């Protein structure tokens, strides 16, 4: 599969739910082409995955990449630029209806003193 193409730079993406659904759709579109079936055939996605004996879903792979990258950043010295950017806390306020984009909302980070 074209996993490297779909996941290039995914370690630092801010994924919204609409992005996740588009990734799933692209993955299934590719799998349907490989299996030579269309949406008109009305074959469920789970059945296509079972028949092709595939590895975990692409979104699971993306989450694993992000976890690995965050672990790498936690081990990285504080003087390195990627570490400084990841730990940066902006000051000031955002406009109304413009929420802050979090790189990894499920991970709570406490900076080292």
Secondary structure as the mmCIF struct_conf table of DSSP 4:
data_model
#
loop_
_struct_conf.conf_type_id
_struct_conf.id
_struct_conf.beg_label_comp_id
_struct_conf.beg_label_asym_id
_struct_conf.beg_label_seq_id
_struct_conf.end_label_comp_id
_struct_conf.end_label_asym_id
_struct_conf.end_label_seq_id
HELX_RH_AL_P HELX_RH_AL_P1 UNK A 3 UNK A 6
TURN_TY1_P TURN_TY1_P1 UNK A 7 UNK A 9
HELX_RH_3T_P HELX_RH_3T_P1 UNK A 10 UNK A 12
HELX_RH_AL_P HELX_RH_AL_P2 UNK A 17 UNK A 35
TURN_TY1_P TURN_TY1_P2 UNK A 36 UNK A 36
HELX_RH_3T_P HELX_RH_3T_P2 UNK A 39 UNK A 41
HELX_RH_AL_P HELX_RH_AL_P3 UNK A 45 UNK A 52
TURN_TY1_P TURN_TY1_P3 UNK A 53 UNK A 53
BEND BEND1 UNK A 56 UNK A 56
HELX_RH_AL_P HELX_RH_AL_P4 UNK A 58 UNK A 75
BEND BEND2 UNK A 76 UNK A 76
TURN_TY1_P TURN_TY1_P4 UNK A 78 UNK A 79
BEND BEND3 UNK A 80 UNK A 80
HELX_RH_AL_P HELX_RH_AL_P5 UNK A 81 UNK A 87
BEND BEND4 UNK A 92 UNK A 92
HELX_LH_PP_P HELX_LH_PP_P1 UNK A 94 UNK A 95
TURN_TY1_P TURN_TY1_P5 UNK A 96 UNK A 97
HELX_LH_PP_P HELX_LH_PP_P2 UNK A 99 UNK A 101
BEND BEND5 UNK A 103 UNK A 103
TURN_TY1_P TURN_TY1_P6 UNK A 105 UNK A 106
BEND BEND6 UNK A 107 UNK A 107
#
